[in-house]
Amino acid sequence: MDTNEQRIKIAVQKNGRLTDHSLDLLERCGLKFTQSKDQLFCFGENMPIDLLLVRDDDIPGLVSDDVCDLGIVGLNVVEEKRLSRQQEGREALFDRVFDLDFGQCRLSIAAPDGTPYDGIETLKNSTIATSYTGLLRDFLESRRIDASIEYFSGAVEIAPKLGKADFICDLVSTGSTLAANGLSEVEVLLQSEAVIIQTRAPLLGDKQALVDRILQRLDGVLQVQESKYIMLHAPRHALDRIRELLPGSEAPTVIPLEGTNDKVAVHAVCRENVFWETLENLKAAGASSLLVLPVEKMLA
């Protein structure tokens, strides 16, 4: 029977832009969970892996303090907490071990529309509102810019209208929120996405092997997100041109067709989008009987 010490604990954002993607990704890795009544804990049914559903700001601390073995969180939160601990004279005892292909955004400085901006020197002697004080301070200090930082815990975009700041520093995804509040990006501090962090505390028993197994499954799932499996028939003389047209493909598998010497079957995993134009170009090059299938999982 699994003891609590032998089970992997993963911290995941309870509510937010990363929650659904994180849970879906883990399910695609073959993990099954039963959620507790308070919806703060998910028990792993088929593997000794449990989830703690918490605030994203708490995830780096839980991993650093070895309460959880892994955490799925935005890089912006990871770096902000790492800098915060550093400024407090403490070390962040976690490592970034895996980058996930979702939750992309950027931490940017934005100015009210119409504000003259002639480069980073414009920020001197200004006031910038943000909830990312660590990242902003590090950015300004590394460029020797003397500016005041005004902490805002939410709705940072209204700070200039309230007369609290000249600029803001906040996460940007599509830019629609900035535009709706009459703001425009002027500097990008950090490109962010969801990442996995791991505690630096040694994982006892078989726990590290289990973590490595999950990371391998994650890699297999992420590799095939845009991948498609293409099957087609082609004349031998057209193989070179067919290979050139297969998007993002390694060397395809070429199989002789029974009863003919001049045609072959070609199978390939394409790691890029396969558009109608791609199929039309393949057909024009001599391909026939084209079939495109989704790829669910793949291990290299």
Backbone torsions as a table, in degrees:
resi	resn	phi	psi	omega
1	MET	NA	141.2	179.8
2	ASP	-73.8	130.3	170.8
3	THR	-89.1	165.1	-179.5
4	ASN	-59.9	-35.6	-178.4
5	GLU	-68.4	-22.2	-177.4
6	GLN	-91.7	-3.3	-177.7
7	ARG	-96.7	140.7	176.1
8	ILE	-78.9	134.5	176.8
9	LYS	-115.0	125.5	-179.5
10	ILE	-116.3	126.2	176.7
11	ALA	-88.3	128.6	-177.8
12	VAL	-131.7	145.0	178.2
13	GLN	-59.5	129.3	-177.4
14	LYS	-70.0	-50.4	179.4
15	ASN	-137.6	131.2	178.8
16	GLY	154.4	-172.5	-172.5
17	ARG	-71.0	-17.5	-178.8
18	LEU	-98.2	-12.2	-170.1
19	THR	-60.4	-58.0	-175.5
20	ASP	-62.0	-42.3	179.2
21	HIS	-61.7	-42.6	-178.2
22	SER	-63.7	-47.9	-178.6
23	LEU	-65.8	-40.6	178.5
24	ASP	-63.0	-41.4	-179.6
25	LEU	-63.4	-42.6	179.1
26	LEU	-66.5	-37.2	176.9
27	GLU	-65.6	-37.3	178.1
28	ARG	-68.9	-18.0	174.5
29	CYS	-84.2	3.4	176.2
30	GLY	92.8	10.7	-179.7
31	LEU	-89.3	140.2	178.0
32	LYS	-122.6	137.0	-174.2
33	PHE	-130.5	150.2	169.2
34	THR	-114.2	125.3	-175.8
35	GLN	-87.9	140.6	179.2
36	SER	-71.6	164.8	-177.9
37	LYS	-62.6	-34.4	179.3
38	ASP	-81.7	-2.0	176.7
39	GLN	59.3	29.5	177.9
40	LEU	-111.7	-4.2	-175.8
41	PHE	-144.3	136.1	175.9
42	CYS	-121.5	120.6	-178.5
43	PHE	-89.0	128.8	178.1
44	GLY	-73.2	121.9	-176.5
45	GLU	-82.2	-42.8	-171.4
46	ASN	-106.5	-6.4	175.5
47	MET	-145.5	152.9	-178.7
48	PRO	-76.4	62.9	-178.2
49	ILE	-133.4	122.1	-179.1
50	ASP	-117.8	155.6	179.6
51	LEU	-114.9	138.6	169.4
52	LEU	-108.9	122.6	-178.6
53	LEU	-96.7	111.7	-171.1
54	VAL	-139.1	175.8	173.7
55	ARG	-66.0	141.4	-177.7
56	ASP	-61.7	-33.4	179.0
57	ASP	-63.3	-24.2	-177.7
58	ASP	-85.5	-16.2	-172.0
59	ILE	-63.4	-49.4	179.6
60	PRO	-58.1	-39.3	178.9
61	GLY	-65.5	-41.0	179.2
62	LEU	-63.3	-37.6	178.6
63	VAL	-74.7	-43.5	179.7
64	SER	-61.2	-36.9	-178.6
65	ASP	-87.2	6.5	176.2
66	ASP	65.2	24.3	171.3
67	VAL	-75.4	-37.8	175.7
68	CYS	-120.8	150.0	-179.9
69	ASP	-82.6	-36.9	-178.6
70	LEU	-133.5	160.2	174.1
71	GLY	-145.3	141.6	174.1
72	ILE	-109.0	118.0	-171.4
73	VAL	-158.9	160.8	178.9
74	GLY	-70.5	144.8	179.1
75	LEU	-60.6	-31.5	178.1
76	ASN	-60.5	-40.8	178.3
77	VAL	-69.9	-42.0	179.5
78	VAL	-57.6	-49.7	-176.8
79	GLU	-70.1	-35.5	178.0
80	GLU	-64.1	-44.2	-179.6
81	LYS	-70.1	-36.0	178.0
82	ARG	-62.6	-44.7	179.5
83	LEU	-68.2	-38.0	178.9
84	SER	-61.1	-44.2	178.8
85	ARG	-66.6	-39.1	179.4
86	GLN	-61.4	-42.0	-179.9
87	GLN	-70.2	-20.3	176.0
88	GLU	-89.8	1.3	-179.3
89	GLY	80.7	17.4	178.7
90	ARG	-115.4	153.2	179.2
91	GLU	-96.2	139.2	174.5
92	ALA	-82.9	109.8	-172.1
93	LEU	-90.8	59.2	174.2
94	PHE	-145.6	160.6	177.8
95	ASP	-127.3	142.7	173.5
96	ARG	-78.5	118.2	-172.1
97	VAL	-115.1	-14.2	-176.6
98	PHE	-159.0	133.7	175.4
99	ASP	-99.1	133.3	-178.3
100	LEU	-106.1	147.7	-172.3
101	ASP	-93.1	52.8	173.4
102	PHE	-156.9	170.9	179.5
103	GLY	73.7	24.6	-178.3
104	GLN	-66.9	134.7	175.5
105	CYS	-162.1	-176.9	177.8
106	ARG	-144.0	148.3	175.0
107	LEU	-94.8	118.6	-172.4
108	SER	-132.3	154.6	168.4
109	ILE	-93.0	134.7	-179.5
110	ALA	-127.6	149.3	-178.7
111	ALA	-120.4	148.8	173.9
112	PRO	-58.6	140.8	178.7
113	ASP	-54.3	135.6	-180.0
114	GLY	93.7	-10.3	177.9
115	THR	-74.2	123.6	178.0
116	PRO	-61.8	131.9	179.2
117	TYR	-138.0	114.5	-176.9
118	ASP	-118.0	39.5	-179.8
119	GLY	105.4	178.4	-171.5
120	ILE	-62.9	-23.8	178.0
121	GLU	-61.9	-21.9	179.0
122	THR	-63.1	-24.4	-178.0
123	LEU	-75.5	-12.7	-179.0
124	LYS	-59.1	135.1	177.1
125	ASN	64.1	16.2	177.3
126	SER	-96.5	173.6	173.7
127	THR	-115.1	130.1	-176.9
128	ILE	-121.3	124.4	178.9
129	ALA	-91.6	136.8	-179.1
130	THR	-165.7	160.7	168.1
131	SER	-101.6	-5.4	179.7
132	TYR	-103.9	65.6	-174.6
133	THR	-66.9	-35.8	-179.5
134	GLY	-65.3	-50.3	-179.6
135	LEU	-65.0	-41.2	179.7
136	LEU	-65.9	-44.6	179.8
137	ARG	-61.3	-43.0	178.9
138	ASP	-62.3	-41.0	179.5
139	PHE	-63.3	-46.7	-177.7
140	LEU	-67.9	-43.7	-178.7
141	GLU	-65.2	-37.7	-179.7
142	SER	-67.1	-19.4	179.3
143	ARG	-110.4	8.7	176.9
144	ARG	54.9	46.4	177.2
145	ILE	-105.3	121.5	179.1
146	ASP	-92.0	107.5	179.9
147	ALA	-143.9	155.6	178.4
148	SER	-89.6	141.2	178.9
149	ILE	-111.2	123.1	179.1
150	GLU	-106.6	116.6	-178.1
151	TYR	-75.3	128.3	172.9
152	PHE	-126.6	130.0	-178.7
153	SER	-86.2	-17.1	179.4
154	GLY	-166.0	164.3	179.8
155	ALA	50.0	46.9	-177.5
156	VAL	-61.0	-29.8	-173.9
157	GLU	-65.3	-16.1	-179.8
158	ILE	-91.4	-4.6	-176.4
159	ALA	-56.3	-44.5	178.8
160	PRO	-62.8	-37.3	179.5
161	LYS	-66.9	-28.8	178.9
162	LEU	-83.8	-3.4	-178.2
163	GLY	76.1	17.3	-177.9
164	LYS	-90.1	-18.2	-175.9
165	ALA	-156.6	156.7	175.2
166	ASP	-88.7	-32.4	-179.2
167	PHE	-135.8	167.0	171.7
168	ILE	-126.1	160.0	173.6
169	CYS	-130.7	115.6	-174.1
170	ASP	-153.6	169.1	176.6
171	LEU	-72.3	140.5	178.7
172	VAL	-129.3	130.8	175.6
173	SER	-111.3	-74.6	178.4
174	THR	-93.8	-21.6	-176.6
175	GLY	90.5	-1.7	-176.9
176	SER	-67.6	-35.9	178.8
177	THR	-66.0	-40.8	176.7
178	LEU	-61.2	-48.4	-178.4
179	ALA	-60.5	-39.3	-179.1
180	ALA	-66.4	-21.4	-180.0
181	ASN	-108.4	16.9	175.6
182	GLY	67.7	38.5	-178.5
183	LEU	-123.2	153.0	177.5
184	SER	-135.7	141.6	177.8
185	GLU	-65.6	138.6	175.8
186	VAL	-125.7	-24.5	178.8
187	GLU	-146.2	141.5	174.4
188	VAL	-108.5	122.6	-179.4
189	LEU	-90.2	-37.8	-172.3
190	LEU	-154.9	132.7	169.6
191	GLN	-90.8	124.5	-172.7
192	SER	-121.3	155.8	171.3
193	GLU	-156.6	172.4	177.1
194	ALA	-70.2	138.7	179.0
195	VAL	-135.8	165.2	172.9
196	ILE	-109.1	129.7	174.4
197	ILE	-112.9	151.9	-178.3
198	GLN	-129.7	142.4	177.0
199	THR	-62.7	150.1	176.0
200	ARG	-84.6	-9.1	177.1
201	ALA	-66.0	138.0	180.0
202	PRO	-58.7	137.2	176.1
203	LEU	-92.6	118.8	-172.0
204	LEU	-83.2	161.1	177.0
205	GLY	62.2	-131.2	-178.2
206	ASP	-95.9	11.3	-173.2
207	LYS	-65.1	-41.2	-179.9
208	GLN	-65.8	-38.7	177.4
209	ALA	-63.1	-35.8	178.6
210	LEU	-70.1	-40.4	176.3
211	VAL	-61.1	-45.7	179.1
212	ASP	-60.8	-36.8	179.2
213	ARG	-65.1	-43.1	179.2
214	ILE	-66.5	-41.2	178.6
215	LEU	-63.8	-35.7	177.1
216	GLN	-66.1	-40.6	177.3
217	ARG	-65.0	-41.3	177.7
218	LEU	-59.4	-43.2	178.9
219	ASP	-61.6	-40.6	179.0
220	GLY	-64.7	-38.0	178.9
221	VAL	-69.9	-44.9	-176.0
222	LEU	-69.9	-32.1	179.8
223	GLN	-60.1	-30.7	-171.6
224	VAL	-105.2	12.6	-177.3
225	GLN	-57.9	-41.4	178.9
226	GLU	-107.2	4.2	-174.3
227	SER	-78.1	149.7	175.2
228	LYS	-135.3	148.5	176.9
229	TYR	-101.8	119.4	-177.2
230	ILE	-108.2	131.4	172.1
231	MET	-122.5	137.8	180.0
232	LEU	-158.1	164.1	171.1
233	HIS	-106.2	146.7	-178.5
234	ALA	-154.1	147.7	172.7
235	PRO	-69.0	145.8	-176.8
236	ARG	-57.0	-37.8	-175.6
237	HIS	-68.0	-14.9	-178.4
238	ALA	-98.5	3.7	-173.3
239	LEU	-60.8	-42.0	-179.1
240	ASP	-60.8	-44.1	179.8
241	ARG	-67.7	-38.4	178.4
242	ILE	-60.9	-45.0	179.4
243	ARG	-59.4	-40.1	-179.4
244	GLU	-64.2	-31.0	-175.0
245	LEU	-86.8	-16.9	-179.1
246	LEU	-73.8	116.4	-172.7
247	PRO	-74.5	126.1	174.5
248	GLY	60.7	31.3	-175.8
249	SER	-103.1	142.8	167.9
250	GLU	-79.9	-171.4	-178.8
251	ALA	-57.0	121.2	-178.5
252	PRO	-73.3	162.5	173.9
253	THR	-86.5	128.1	-179.6
254	VAL	-114.5	122.4	-174.0
255	ILE	-122.7	127.7	176.8
256	PRO	-61.4	142.9	176.8
257	LEU	-92.9	133.3	-179.2
258	GLU	-60.5	130.7	174.4
259	GLY	87.6	3.1	178.4
260	THR	-145.3	144.3	-179.9
261	ASN	-103.7	-13.8	-173.7
262	ASP	-104.8	-1.3	179.0
263	LYS	-129.1	149.8	-179.8
264	VAL	-134.4	163.6	170.8
265	ALA	-98.3	137.2	-179.9
266	VAL	-119.0	126.3	176.9
267	HIS	-120.1	133.9	-178.9
268	ALA	-151.4	143.5	170.4
269	VAL	-94.9	119.4	-179.6
270	CYS	-104.6	121.7	-174.9
271	ARG	-94.4	24.9	174.0
272	GLU	-134.7	167.7	178.3
273	ASN	-61.2	139.9	176.2
274	VAL	-107.2	108.3	-176.7
275	PHE	-94.3	166.2	176.3
276	TRP	-57.5	-37.2	179.1
277	GLU	-60.9	-34.7	177.9
278	THR	-62.6	-45.9	-179.7
279	LEU	-65.7	-39.5	178.6
280	GLU	-64.0	-38.6	178.5
281	ASN	-69.3	-37.8	176.6
282	LEU	-63.5	-42.1	179.2
283	LYS	-64.5	-40.2	178.8
284	ALA	-64.9	-27.2	179.3
285	ALA	-81.8	-4.7	177.1
286	GLY	118.2	-2.5	-179.6
287	ALA	-72.7	151.9	176.4
288	SER	-144.8	169.5	179.4
289	SER	51.1	47.4	-177.4
290	LEU	-76.4	134.6	178.9
291	LEU	-136.9	129.3	180.0
292	VAL	-118.3	126.1	-177.6
293	LEU	-124.7	147.0	175.0
294	PRO	-71.7	153.5	175.9
295	VAL	-111.7	123.3	-176.9
296	GLU	-89.0	-43.4	-177.1
297	LYS	-143.1	152.9	176.3
298	MET	-158.9	130.9	173.8
299	LEU	-115.2	129.7	-179.4
300	ALA	-73.3	NA	NA
